[in-house]
Amino acid sequence: MNCLLLPAENFSQDSATINNLSQINHINDVLTAAVGDTLKIGQLGGNLGTAMIEEVAAHRIQLGDVQLSVVPPAKLNLTVILALPRPKVLRRLIMDMTALGVRDIILINSYRTQKSYWQSPMLSRLDEFVLEGLQQGVDTVAPRITLQKRFKPFVEDELASLITNRAIVAHPYSDLSFSQYVQQQVLTKQEQTAPSLVETNSANSTSLPSLVCIGAEGGWIDYEIELLASQGCQAVHIGPRILRTEAAVNVILGQWLL
């Protein structure tokens, strides 16, 4: 944990209480913090800051001198549509996407998503995984997560309205690479105007799409690629290697941090 996030009800004026056992164990066993030490904390949905440990008990840590004056980092202008992965992978992916600052996450059914995944108890623990990701990325604002169990109706009826600045679908057999796609967008913007340096930097940032579709293990089938393409999603690949879903997610989303 790079910071400790607490719900609003745990705060009172300039004091706060930690009663989450995993956070208490982290403070005691990892940070080895004691009374008088300062911790990095944040309020869920609010600001980040610091607080001093005033009292340590078995199931509670009392904080004082709470100062929350740091605004959390801005969210990425990005929606990720992810084919529901294996339950053991879901936790890592939600944590990583949250830590990276993804604004919206849509977990969707796909041909290669096993039906049993939708009955996994992991889906009831998404808030827990989001909290881990926020504490890793030092953020306080959770991404919006929605579940879509019907692929075709969602793509045909809702997808287009979610695209605010183009969309891509990761597909290892596409002829166009992600880097080529981004470069095409930059060149198009530069051709439209005679850009200054500031405008060039702006073109580089806005060349990234606002929506990314990533498949589960095995990727999307041809029918899914065609249906996504019909709604404006450009298929791109990220190199000659076939990556696991979690590797592909981090490689693609890392482009927004550069």
C-alpha positions as CSV (number, residue, x, y, z in Angstrom):
1,M,0.0,0.0,0.0
2,N,1.4,3.4,-1.0
3,C,-1.3,5.1,0.9
4,L,-4.2,4.2,3.2
5,L,-7.7,5.0,2.1
6,L,-10.5,5.4,4.5
7,P,-14.2,5.9,4.0
8,A,-15.7,9.3,4.8
9,E,-17.4,8.0,7.9
10,N,-14.0,7.2,9.5
11,F,-13.2,10.9,9.6
12,S,-14.1,13.5,12.3
13,Q,-12.7,17.0,12.0
14,D,-8.9,16.5,12.2
15,S,-9.0,12.9,13.4
16,A,-9.7,9.5,11.8
17,T,-10.0,5.9,12.7
18,I,-8.5,2.9,10.9
19,N,-10.5,-0.3,11.6
20,N,-9.7,-2.3,8.5
21,L,-7.7,-5.3,9.7
22,S,-5.6,-5.6,6.5
23,Q,-4.6,-1.9,6.8
24,I,-3.9,-2.4,10.5
25,N,-1.7,-5.4,9.8
26,H,0.1,-3.4,7.0
27,I,0.9,-0.6,9.4
28,N,2.1,-3.0,12.1
29,D,3.9,-5.6,10.1
30,V,5.1,-3.8,6.9
31,L,5.5,-0.2,7.9
32,T,6.3,-1.1,11.5
33,A,4.8,2.3,12.4
34,A,4.2,3.4,16.0
35,V,2.6,6.2,17.9
36,G,3.9,9.5,16.7
37,D,4.7,8.3,13.2
38,T,3.1,10.0,10.1
39,L,1.1,8.0,7.5
40,K,0.1,8.8,4.0
41,I,-3.7,8.6,3.9
42,G,-6.7,9.6,1.8
43,Q,-10.4,9.8,1.9
44,L,-12.3,7.6,-0.5
45,G,-13.7,10.0,-3.2
46,G,-11.9,12.9,-1.6
47,N,-8.3,14.3,-1.1
48,L,-5.0,12.8,-0.1
49,G,-2.8,13.9,2.7
50,T,-1.2,12.8,6.0
51,A,-2.1,11.9,9.5
52,M,-0.2,11.1,12.7
53,I,-0.7,7.9,14.7
54,E,-2.1,8.7,18.2
55,E,-3.2,5.3,19.5
56,V,-2.6,1.7,18.4
57,A,-5.0,-1.1,19.5
58,A,-5.5,-4.7,18.3
59,H,-8.5,-3.8,16.1
60,R,-8.2,0.0,15.8
61,I,-5.7,2.7,15.1
62,Q,-6.5,6.3,16.0
63,L,-5.1,9.1,13.9
64,G,-4.8,12.8,14.6
65,D,-3.5,15.9,12.8
66,V,-5.3,14.8,9.7
67,Q,-4.5,17.0,6.7
68,L,-6.1,16.3,3.4
69,S,-5.0,19.0,1.0
70,V,-3.7,17.0,-2.1
71,V,-6.1,16.6,-5.0
72,P,-6.0,13.0,-6.4
73,P,-4.5,12.5,-9.9
74,A,-6.9,13.0,-12.8
75,K,-8.5,10.0,-14.4
76,L,-7.5,8.8,-17.8
77,N,-10.0,9.8,-20.5
78,L,-10.5,6.1,-21.1
79,T,-13.1,3.3,-21.1
80,V,-11.8,-0.2,-21.1
81,I,-14.1,-3.0,-22.3
82,L,-12.6,-6.2,-21.1
83,A,-13.9,-9.7,-21.9
84,L,-14.5,-11.3,-18.4
85,P,-11.2,-13.2,-17.7
86,R,-10.5,-16.2,-15.5
87,P,-11.4,-15.4,-11.9
88,K,-7.8,-15.7,-10.7
89,V,-6.8,-13.1,-13.3
90,L,-9.7,-10.7,-12.6
91,R,-8.3,-9.5,-9.3
92,R,-4.9,-8.5,-10.8
93,L,-6.6,-6.8,-13.8
94,I,-9.0,-4.7,-11.7
95,M,-6.1,-3.7,-9.4
96,D,-3.9,-2.8,-12.4
97,M,-6.5,-0.8,-14.3
98,T,-7.5,1.0,-11.2
99,A,-3.9,1.9,-10.3
100,L,-3.3,3.1,-13.9
101,G,-6.3,5.5,-13.5
102,V,-8.8,4.0,-15.9
103,R,-12.1,6.0,-15.6
104,D,-14.6,3.3,-16.7
105,I,-14.3,-0.5,-16.8
106,I,-16.9,-2.7,-18.6
107,L,-16.7,-6.4,-18.0
108,I,-18.4,-8.1,-20.9
109,N,-19.2,-11.6,-22.1
110,S,-17.4,-13.1,-25.1
111,Y,-17.4,-16.3,-27.0
112,R,-14.3,-17.4,-25.2
113,T,-15.6,-16.4,-21.7
114,Q,-16.7,-19.5,-19.9
115,K,-20.2,-19.3,-18.4
116,S,-18.9,-20.3,-15.0
117,Y,-16.9,-17.1,-14.7
118,W,-20.1,-15.2,-14.3
119,Q,-20.9,-17.2,-11.1
120,S,-17.5,-16.6,-9.6
121,P,-17.4,-15.1,-6.1
122,M,-14.6,-12.9,-7.3
123,L,-17.3,-10.6,-8.9
124,S,-18.7,-9.8,-5.4
125,R,-15.2,-8.6,-4.4
126,L,-14.6,-6.0,-7.0
127,D,-14.8,-3.2,-4.5
128,E,-12.0,-4.9,-2.5
129,F,-9.8,-5.1,-5.6
130,V,-10.5,-1.5,-6.5
131,L,-9.4,-0.4,-3.0
132,E,-6.1,-2.3,-3.5
133,G,-5.6,-0.6,-6.8
134,L,-6.3,2.8,-5.5
135,Q,-3.9,2.4,-2.6
136,Q,-1.2,1.2,-5.0
137,G,-1.7,4.1,-7.4
138,V,-2.2,6.7,-4.7
139,D,-5.7,7.7,-5.9
140,T,-9.0,8.1,-4.1
141,V,-11.5,8.0,-7.0
142,A,-12.7,4.6,-7.9
143,P,-13.4,3.7,-11.6
144,R,-17.0,3.0,-12.6
145,I,-17.4,-0.8,-13.2
146,T,-20.3,-2.3,-15.0
147,L,-21.1,-5.9,-16.1
148,Q,-22.5,-6.7,-19.5
149,K,-23.5,-10.4,-20.0
150,R,-24.8,-10.0,-23.5
151,F,-22.2,-9.1,-26.1
152,K,-24.3,-8.4,-29.2
153,P,-27.0,-6.2,-27.7
154,F,-24.4,-4.1,-25.9
155,V,-22.2,-3.6,-28.9
156,E,-25.1,-2.8,-31.2
157,D,-27.2,-0.6,-28.9
158,E,-24.7,1.0,-26.4
159,L,-21.1,1.0,-27.7
160,A,-21.3,3.8,-30.1
161,S,-22.6,6.2,-27.5
162,L,-19.5,5.5,-25.3
163,I,-17.0,6.5,-27.9
164,T,-16.0,10.1,-27.4
165,N,-12.6,10.1,-29.2
166,R,-12.3,7.0,-31.4
167,A,-12.0,3.4,-30.3
168,I,-9.6,0.4,-30.8
169,V,-9.9,-3.3,-30.3
170,A,-6.8,-5.3,-29.5
171,H,-6.4,-8.1,-32.1
172,P,-3.0,-9.8,-32.7
173,Y,-3.9,-10.6,-36.3
174,S,-4.6,-7.0,-37.4
175,D,-2.5,-5.5,-40.2
176,L,-2.3,-2.2,-38.3
177,S,-0.1,-1.8,-35.2
178,F,-1.1,0.4,-32.3
179,S,1.9,2.6,-32.9
180,Q,1.0,3.0,-36.5
181,Y,-2.5,3.9,-35.5
182,V,-1.4,6.6,-33.1
183,Q,1.0,8.0,-35.7
184,Q,-1.7,8.2,-38.3
185,Q,-3.9,10.2,-35.9
186,V,-1.0,12.6,-35.1
187,L,-0.3,13.2,-38.8
188,T,-3.9,13.8,-39.5
189,K,-4.1,16.5,-36.8
190,Q,-0.9,18.1,-38.1
191,E,-2.2,18.2,-41.6
192,Q,-5.3,20.0,-40.5
193,T,-3.3,22.9,-39.1
194,A,0.2,24.3,-38.9
195,P,0.9,23.3,-35.3
196,S,3.0,25.0,-32.7
197,L,5.0,22.9,-30.2
198,V,2.1,23.2,-27.7
199,E,-0.3,22.1,-30.4
200,T,1.9,19.2,-31.4
201,N,2.0,17.9,-27.8
202,S,-1.8,18.3,-27.7
203,A,-2.1,16.3,-30.9
204,N,0.1,13.6,-29.4
205,S,-2.2,13.3,-26.3
206,T,-5.5,13.4,-28.2
207,S,-4.3,10.9,-30.8
208,L,-5.0,8.1,-28.2
209,P,-8.5,6.6,-28.4
210,S,-11.0,7.1,-25.6
211,L,-12.1,3.4,-25.7
212,V,-10.2,0.2,-25.8
213,C,-11.6,-3.3,-26.2
214,I,-9.4,-6.2,-24.9
215,G,-10.3,-9.9,-25.1
216,A,-9.8,-12.7,-22.6
217,E,-7.3,-15.5,-23.1
218,G,-7.5,-16.5,-26.8
219,G,-8.7,-13.1,-27.8
220,W,-11.9,-12.2,-29.8
221,I,-13.3,-14.4,-32.5
222,D,-13.8,-13.0,-36.0
223,Y,-17.5,-12.3,-35.5
224,E,-16.8,-10.2,-32.5
225,I,-14.0,-8.2,-34.3
226,E,-16.4,-7.5,-37.2
227,L,-19.2,-6.4,-34.9
228,L,-16.9,-4.1,-32.9
229,A,-15.5,-2.7,-36.2
230,S,-19.1,-2.0,-37.4
231,Q,-19.5,0.4,-34.4
232,G,-16.2,2.2,-35.1
233,C,-13.6,0.1,-33.3
234,Q,-10.3,-0.1,-35.3
235,A,-8.5,-3.4,-34.8
236,V,-4.8,-3.0,-33.9
237,H,-2.0,-5.3,-32.7
238,I,0.8,-4.5,-30.3
239,G,3.6,-6.6,-31.8
240,P,4.3,-10.1,-33.1
241,R,4.1,-11.8,-29.7
242,I,0.8,-13.2,-28.3
243,L,0.5,-12.0,-24.8
244,R,-1.6,-13.0,-21.8
245,T,-4.5,-10.8,-21.1
246,E,-2.9,-9.1,-18.1
247,A,0.3,-8.4,-20.0
248,A,-1.7,-7.0,-23.0
249,V,-3.7,-4.7,-20.7
250,N,-0.6,-3.3,-19.1
251,V,1.2,-2.8,-22.3
252,I,-1.7,-1.0,-24.0
253,L,-2.7,1.1,-21.1
254,G,0.9,2.1,-20.4
255,Q,0.7,4.3,-23.5
256,W,-1.6,6.7,-21.7
257,L,1.1,7.2,-19.0
258,L,3.9,8.1,-21.4
